Amino acid sequence: MKTIGIIPARFASSRFPGKPLADIAGKTVIRRVYEQAQRARRLDELLVATDDHRIREHVEGFGGNVVMTGAHHRSGTERCAEAASRLEDATAIINIQGDEPFIAPEQIDLVAEPLARRQSVQISTLAKRIEREDELHNPNVVKVVFNRQQMALYFSRSTIPFLRDTPPSDWLAHAEYYKHIGLYGFRREVLLELAGLAPSRYERWESLEQLRWLEEGYSIFVNLTDQETIGVDTPEDLARALAMIKPER
């Protein structure tokens, strides 16, 4: 089995243009993501998929692998699919978000592992137990529920499950809640199929592309992690990342 990590990266972000090339204590966001991903044990190969020549030149400058893709893609998943279509020897593709400069290599391995261990797994992802009430009721924190076999049942920006007879302030004390971490692994042939699907009703309503896959009948295995992730979506996030940087990084 050959597992390839792909980091989709675009320059023209609406909230933070040029984000992949933003500097964090001497290294760009995309370089930090790449170097963290290189430490994952289950990746046989790693590359950046981009439509921007500035990103390509920068990644090649620090010795990284790059593939150029079209500028029309609506999501990182679509960009990964185009890159994967050229990787005929790949068995599994790990979509590594290009805006998480401190991503834990262990989390990448947690996503890759089910694809290697269980032939029935089509898509894999991560979730972490919610421990703070501000996350529980935040629509920007996507929640996931899954069955006993850890297969996803639904993802939502709403707080799920809803506890009918308990005040919302007490929900964390009476039930388990999990937030979704948007790191995905795919069987290559599944990823190529997903790229051809039209947006679904639940996806449009919640603005969550994984709901398209569930509605079309694909299964998503949810592995669990106890590590947080730190995303850089805005200049304010970058300032927080700078404040959290450790000298050894």
ROBARO-807595 format. One record per residue (C-alpha): y, x, z; residue number from 1; chain. Coordinates in steps of 0.25 Angstrom, whole numbers, plus 5000, padded with zeros to 4 digits. Layout:
BEGIN
Y = Y X = X Z = Z nr = NUM kette = A
...
This chain:
BEGIN
Y = 5000 X = 5000 Z = 5000 nr = 1 kette = A
Y = 5014 X = 5005 Z = 4996 nr = 2 kette = A
Y = 5026 X = 5000 Z = 5004 nr = 3 kette = A
Y = 5040 X = 5003 Z = 4999 nr = 4 kette = A
Y = 5052 X = 5000 Z = 5007 nr = 5 kette = A
Y = 5064 X = 4995 Z = 4999 nr = 6 kette = A
Y = 5078 X = 4995 Z = 5004 nr = 7 kette = A
Y = 5087 X = 4986 Z = 4996 nr = 8 kette = A
Y = 5102 X = 4990 Z = 4996 nr = 9 kette = A
Y = 5114 X = 4984 Z = 4989 nr = 10 kette = A
Y = 5128 X = 4989 Z = 4989 nr = 11 kette = A
Y = 5135 X = 4976 Z = 4987 nr = 12 kette = A
Y = 5133 X = 4969 Z = 5001 nr = 13 kette = A
Y = 5142 X = 4957 Z = 5003 nr = 14 kette = A
Y = 5144 X = 4960 Z = 5018 nr = 15 kette = A
Y = 5144 X = 4975 Z = 5017 nr = 16 kette = A
Y = 5146 X = 4981 Z = 5003 nr = 17 kette = A
Y = 5140 X = 4995 Z = 5002 nr = 18 kette = A
Y = 5131 X = 4993 Z = 5015 nr = 19 kette = A
Y = 5120 X = 5002 Z = 5011 nr = 20 kette = A
Y = 5129 X = 5014 Z = 5010 nr = 21 kette = A
Y = 5137 X = 5012 Z = 5023 nr = 22 kette = A
Y = 5136 X = 5024 Z = 5032 nr = 23 kette = A
Y = 5130 X = 5023 Z = 5046 nr = 24 kette = A
Y = 5133 X = 5037 Z = 5053 nr = 25 kette = A
Y = 5131 X = 5045 Z = 5041 nr = 26 kette = A
Y = 5120 X = 5037 Z = 5033 nr = 27 kette = A
Y = 5121 X = 5025 Z = 5025 nr = 28 kette = A
Y = 5114 X = 5012 Z = 5028 nr = 29 kette = A
Y = 5104 X = 5013 Z = 5017 nr = 30 kette = A
Y = 5101 X = 5027 Z = 5020 nr = 31 kette = A
Y = 5098 X = 5023 Z = 5035 nr = 32 kette = A
Y = 5089 X = 5012 Z = 5030 nr = 33 kette = A
Y = 5082 X = 5021 Z = 5021 nr = 34 kette = A
Y = 5079 X = 5032 Z = 5031 nr = 35 kette = A
Y = 5074 X = 5022 Z = 5041 nr = 36 kette = A
Y = 5065 X = 5016 Z = 5031 nr = 37 kette = A
Y = 5059 X = 5029 Z = 5027 nr = 38 kette = A
Y = 5054 X = 5030 Z = 5041 nr = 39 kette = A
Y = 5045 X = 5018 Z = 5040 nr = 40 kette = A
Y = 5030 X = 5022 Z = 5039 nr = 41 kette = A
Y = 5025 X = 5011 Z = 5030 nr = 42 kette = A
Y = 5035 X = 5013 Z = 5018 nr = 43 kette = A
Y = 5029 X = 5022 Z = 5007 nr = 44 kette = A
Y = 5042 X = 5022 Z = 4999 nr = 45 kette = A
Y = 5056 X = 5018 Z = 5002 nr = 46 kette = A
Y = 5068 X = 5015 Z = 4992 nr = 47 kette = A
Y = 5081 X = 5008 Z = 4991 nr = 48 kette = A
Y = 5084 X = 4997 Z = 4981 nr = 49 kette = A
Y = 5098 X = 4995 Z = 4977 nr = 50 kette = A
Y = 5107 X = 4991 Z = 4966 nr = 51 kette = A
Y = 5118 X = 5000 Z = 4969 nr = 52 kette = A
Y = 5119 X = 5015 Z = 4964 nr = 53 kette = A
Y = 5127 X = 5019 Z = 4976 nr = 54 kette = A
Y = 5116 X = 5016 Z = 4985 nr = 55 kette = A
Y = 5106 X = 5022 Z = 4975 nr = 56 kette = A
Y = 5113 X = 5035 Z = 4975 nr = 57 kette = A
Y = 5115 X = 5035 Z = 4990 nr = 58 kette = A
Y = 5100 X = 5033 Z = 4993 nr = 59 kette = A
Y = 5096 X = 5043 Z = 4982 nr = 60 kette = A
Y = 5106 X = 5053 Z = 4989 nr = 61 kette = A
Y = 5098 X = 5052 Z = 5002 nr = 62 kette = A
Y = 5084 X = 5053 Z = 4995 nr = 63 kette = A
Y = 5081 X = 5038 Z = 4995 nr = 64 kette = A
Y = 5074 X = 5031 Z = 4984 nr = 65 kette = A
Y = 5081 X = 5020 Z = 4977 nr = 66 kette = A
Y = 5078 X = 5009 Z = 4966 nr = 67 kette = A
Y = 5090 X = 5002 Z = 4959 nr = 68 kette = A
Y = 5089 X = 4987 Z = 4958 nr = 69 kette = A
Y = 5097 X = 4975 Z = 4952 nr = 70 kette = A
Y = 5110 X = 4970 Z = 4959 nr = 71 kette = A
Y = 5106 X = 4956 Z = 4958 nr = 72 kette = A
Y = 5097 X = 4955 Z = 4970 nr = 73 kette = A
Y = 5100 X = 4944 Z = 4980 nr = 74 kette = A
Y = 5092 X = 4951 Z = 4991 nr = 75 kette = A
Y = 5086 X = 4964 Z = 4996 nr = 76 kette = A
Y = 5072 X = 4958 Z = 4993 nr = 77 kette = A
Y = 5075 X = 4956 Z = 4978 nr = 78 kette = A
Y = 5080 X = 4970 Z = 4977 nr = 79 kette = A
Y = 5068 X = 4975 Z = 4984 nr = 80 kette = A
Y = 5059 X = 4967 Z = 4974 nr = 81 kette = A
Y = 5066 X = 4973 Z = 4962 nr = 82 kette = A
Y = 5063 X = 4987 Z = 4968 nr = 83 kette = A
Y = 5049 X = 4983 Z = 4972 nr = 84 kette = A
Y = 5046 X = 4978 Z = 4957 nr = 85 kette = A
Y = 5047 X = 4993 Z = 4953 nr = 86 kette = A
Y = 5038 X = 4998 Z = 4964 nr = 87 kette = A
Y = 5024 X = 4994 Z = 4958 nr = 88 kette = A
Y = 5016 X = 5002 Z = 4968 nr = 89 kette = A
Y = 5022 X = 4996 Z = 4980 nr = 90 kette = A
Y = 5014 X = 4986 Z = 4989 nr = 91 kette = A
Y = 5024 X = 4982 Z = 4999 nr = 92 kette = A
Y = 5040 X = 4982 Z = 4999 nr = 93 kette = A
Y = 5048 X = 4983 Z = 5012 nr = 94 kette = A
Y = 5062 X = 4978 Z = 5010 nr = 95 kette = A
Y = 5071 X = 4986 Z = 5020 nr = 96 kette = A
Y = 5085 X = 4981 Z = 5022 nr = 97 kette = A
Y = 5095 X = 4991 Z = 5018 nr = 98 kette = A
Y = 5105 X = 4987 Z = 5029 nr = 99 kette = A
Y = 5097 X = 4991 Z = 5041 nr = 100 kette = A
Y = 5100 X = 5006 Z = 5043 nr = 101 kette = A
Y = 5092 X = 5007 Z = 5056 nr = 102 kette = A
Y = 5079 X = 4999 Z = 5051 nr = 103 kette = A
Y = 5067 X = 5003 Z = 5059 nr = 104 kette = A
Y = 5056 X = 5010 Z = 5051 nr = 105 kette = A
Y = 5046 X = 5003 Z = 5060 nr = 106 kette = A
Y = 5051 X = 4989 Z = 5055 nr = 107 kette = A
Y = 5049 X = 4993 Z = 5041 nr = 108 kette = A
Y = 5035 X = 4997 Z = 5045 nr = 109 kette = A
Y = 5033 X = 4983 Z = 5052 nr = 110 kette = A
Y = 5036 X = 4976 Z = 5039 nr = 111 kette = A
Y = 5028 X = 4985 Z = 5030 nr = 112 kette = A
Y = 5015 X = 4985 Z = 5039 nr = 113 kette = A
Y = 5011 X = 4970 Z = 5037 nr = 114 kette = A
Y = 5011 X = 4972 Z = 5022 nr = 115 kette = A
Y = 5002 X = 4984 Z = 5023 nr = 116 kette = A
Y = 4993 X = 4977 Z = 5034 nr = 117 kette = A
Y = 4991 X = 4963 Z = 5029 nr = 118 kette = A
Y = 4989 X = 4960 Z = 5014 nr = 119 kette = A
Y = 4994 X = 4945 Z = 5016 nr = 120 kette = A
Y = 5008 X = 4949 Z = 5021 nr = 121 kette = A
Y = 5017 X = 4947 Z = 5009 nr = 122 kette = A
Y = 5031 X = 4949 Z = 5016 nr = 123 kette = A
Y = 5034 X = 4956 Z = 5030 nr = 124 kette = A
Y = 5046 X = 4956 Z = 5038 nr = 125 kette = A
Y = 5051 X = 4958 Z = 5053 nr = 126 kette = A
Y = 5055 X = 4950 Z = 5065 nr = 127 kette = A
Y = 5061 X = 4954 Z = 5078 nr = 128 kette = A
Y = 5060 X = 4945 Z = 5091 nr = 129 kette = A
Y = 5074 X = 4939 Z = 5094 nr = 130 kette = A
Y = 5079 X = 4943 Z = 5108 nr = 131 kette = A
Y = 5094 X = 4939 Z = 5108 nr = 132 kette = A
Y = 5099 X = 4925 Z = 5107 nr = 133 kette = A
Y = 5111 X = 4929 Z = 5098 nr = 134 kette = A
Y = 5100 X = 4933 Z = 5087 nr = 135 kette = A
Y = 5092 X = 4921 Z = 5089 nr = 136 kette = A
Y = 5103 X = 4911 Z = 5085 nr = 137 kette = A
Y = 5110 X = 4920 Z = 5075 nr = 138 kette = A
Y = 5108 X = 4915 Z = 5060 nr = 139 kette = A
Y = 5109 X = 4929 Z = 5055 nr = 140 kette = A
Y = 5097 X = 4933 Z = 5063 nr = 141 kette = A
Y = 5085 X = 4927 Z = 5055 nr = 142 kette = A
Y = 5074 X = 4922 Z = 5063 nr = 143 kette = A
Y = 5059 X = 4921 Z = 5059 nr = 144 kette = A
Y = 5047 X = 4913 Z = 5064 nr = 145 kette = A
Y = 5033 X = 4918 Z = 5061 nr = 146 kette = A
Y = 5019 X = 4913 Z = 5063 nr = 147 kette = A
Y = 5008 X = 4920 Z = 5072 nr = 148 kette = A
Y = 5004 X = 4928 Z = 5060 nr = 149 kette = A
Y = 5019 X = 4933 Z = 5059 nr = 150 kette = A
Y = 5021 X = 4926 Z = 5046 nr = 151 kette = A
Y = 5035 X = 4921 Z = 5045 nr = 152 kette = A
Y = 5037 X = 4906 Z = 5045 nr = 153 kette = A
Y = 5052 X = 4905 Z = 5044 nr = 154 kette = A
Y = 5065 X = 4913 Z = 5044 nr = 155 kette = A
Y = 5078 X = 4907 Z = 5049 nr = 156 kette = A
Y = 5092 X = 4910 Z = 5053 nr = 157 kette = A
Y = 5090 X = 4899 Z = 5063 nr = 158 kette = A
Y = 5084 X = 4901 Z = 5076 nr = 159 kette = A
Y = 5069 X = 4898 Z = 5074 nr = 160 kette = A
Y = 5061 X = 4893 Z = 5081 nr = 161 kette = A
Y = 5070 X = 4882 Z = 5087 nr = 162 kette = A
Y = 5067 X = 4879 Z = 5101 nr = 163 kette = A
Y = 5069 X = 4864 Z = 5102 nr = 164 kette = A
Y = 5069 X = 4862 Z = 5117 nr = 165 kette = A
Y = 5076 X = 4875 Z = 5121 nr = 166 kette = A
Y = 5091 X = 4879 Z = 5121 nr = 167 kette = A
Y = 5093 X = 4889 Z = 5111 nr = 168 kette = A
Y = 5098 X = 4899 Z = 5121 nr = 169 kette = A
Y = 5084 X = 4899 Z = 5127 nr = 170 kette = A
Y = 5076 X = 4901 Z = 5114 nr = 171 kette = A
Y = 5074 X = 4915 Z = 5115 nr = 172 kette = A
Y = 5067 X = 4913 Z = 5129 nr = 173 kette = A
Y = 5058 X = 4903 Z = 5123 nr = 174 kette = A
Y = 5053 X = 4907 Z = 5110 nr = 175 kette = A
Y = 5052 X = 4920 Z = 5101 nr = 176 kette = A
Y = 5062 X = 4922 Z = 5090 nr = 177 kette = A
Y = 5062 X = 4932 Z = 5079 nr = 178 kette = A
Y = 5072 X = 4938 Z = 5070 nr = 179 kette = A
Y = 5069 X = 4942 Z = 5056 nr = 180 kette = A
Y = 5071 X = 4957 Z = 5052 nr = 181 kette = A
Y = 5073 X = 4957 Z = 5037 nr = 182 kette = A
Y = 5064 X = 4968 Z = 5033 nr = 183 kette = A
Y = 5053 X = 4964 Z = 5023 nr = 184 kette = A
Y = 5041 X = 4969 Z = 5017 nr = 185 kette = A
Y = 5034 X = 4963 Z = 5005 nr = 186 kette = A
Y = 5022 X = 4965 Z = 4996 nr = 187 kette = A
Y = 5028 X = 4970 Z = 4983 nr = 188 kette = A
Y = 5023 X = 4958 Z = 4975 nr = 189 kette = A
Y = 5028 X = 4948 Z = 4985 nr = 190 kette = A
Y = 5042 X = 4954 Z = 4985 nr = 191 kette = A
Y = 5042 X = 4953 Z = 4970 nr = 192 kette = A
Y = 5038 X = 4939 Z = 4970 nr = 193 kette = A
Y = 5049 X = 4936 Z = 4981 nr = 194 kette = A
Y = 5060 X = 4942 Z = 4972 nr = 195 kette = A
Y = 5057 X = 4931 Z = 4962 nr = 196 kette = A
Y = 5058 X = 4919 Z = 4972 nr = 197 kette = A
Y = 5070 X = 4910 Z = 4971 nr = 198 kette = A
Y = 5078 X = 4907 Z = 4984 nr = 199 kette = A
Y = 5072 X = 4896 Z = 4993 nr = 200 kette = A
Y = 5078 X = 4885 Z = 5001 nr = 201 kette = A
Y = 5076 X = 4891 Z = 5014 nr = 202 kette = A
Y = 5081 X = 4904 Z = 5009 nr = 203 kette = A
Y = 5094 X = 4898 Z = 5005 nr = 204 kette = A
Y = 5096 X = 4890 Z = 5017 nr = 205 kette = A
Y = 5093 X = 4902 Z = 5027 nr = 206 kette = A
Y = 5097 X = 4913 Z = 5018 nr = 207 kette = A
Y = 5084 X = 4920 Z = 5021 nr = 208 kette = A
Y = 5076 X = 4925 Z = 5009 nr = 209 kette = A
Y = 5063 X = 4926 Z = 5016 nr = 210 kette = A
Y = 5063 X = 4911 Z = 5017 nr = 211 kette = A
Y = 5061 X = 4911 Z = 5002 nr = 212 kette = A
Y = 5048 X = 4919 Z = 5004 nr = 213 kette = A
Y = 5043 X = 4910 Z = 5014 nr = 214 kette = A
Y = 5046 X = 4897 Z = 5006 nr = 215 kette = A
Y = 5039 X = 4903 Z = 4994 nr = 216 kette = A
Y = 5026 X = 4905 Z = 5003 nr = 217 kette = A
Y = 5027 X = 4920 Z = 5005 nr = 218 kette = A
Y = 5023 X = 4925 Z = 5019 nr = 219 kette = A
Y = 5031 X = 4934 Z = 5028 nr = 220 kette = A
Y = 5025 X = 4943 Z = 5039 nr = 221 kette = A
Y = 5034 X = 4945 Z = 5051 nr = 222 kette = A
Y = 5032 X = 4958 Z = 5058 nr = 223 kette = A
Y = 5039 X = 4960 Z = 5072 nr = 224 kette = A
Y = 5048 X = 4971 Z = 5076 nr = 225 kette = A
Y = 5056 X = 4974 Z = 5089 nr = 226 kette = A
Y = 5066 X = 4982 Z = 5082 nr = 227 kette = A
Y = 5080 X = 4977 Z = 5079 nr = 228 kette = A
Y = 5087 X = 4980 Z = 5065 nr = 229 kette = A
Y = 5101 X = 4983 Z = 5062 nr = 230 kette = A
Y = 5107 X = 4978 Z = 5049 nr = 231 kette = A
Y = 5120 X = 4982 Z = 5042 nr = 232 kette = A
Y = 5125 X = 4970 Z = 5035 nr = 233 kette = A
Y = 5140 X = 4972 Z = 5038 nr = 234 kette = A
Y = 5150 X = 4983 Z = 5041 nr = 235 kette = A
Y = 5150 X = 4978 Z = 5055 nr = 236 kette = A
Y = 5135 X = 4981 Z = 5056 nr = 237 kette = A
Y = 5137 X = 4995 Z = 5050 nr = 238 kette = A
Y = 5147 X = 4997 Z = 5062 nr = 239 kette = A
Y = 5136 X = 4993 Z = 5072 nr = 240 kette = A
Y = 5126 X = 5002 Z = 5065 nr = 241 kette = A
Y = 5135 X = 5014 Z = 5067 nr = 242 kette = A
Y = 5137 X = 5010 Z = 5081 nr = 243 kette = A
Y = 5122 X = 5010 Z = 5083 nr = 244 kette = A
Y = 5118 X = 5023 Z = 5076 nr = 245 kette = A
Y = 5110 X = 5033 Z = 5083 nr = 246 kette = A
Y = 5113 X = 5048 Z = 5081 nr = 247 kette = A
Y = 5099 X = 5051 Z = 5076 nr = 248 kette = A
Y = 5100 X = 5042 Z = 5065 nr = 249 kette = A
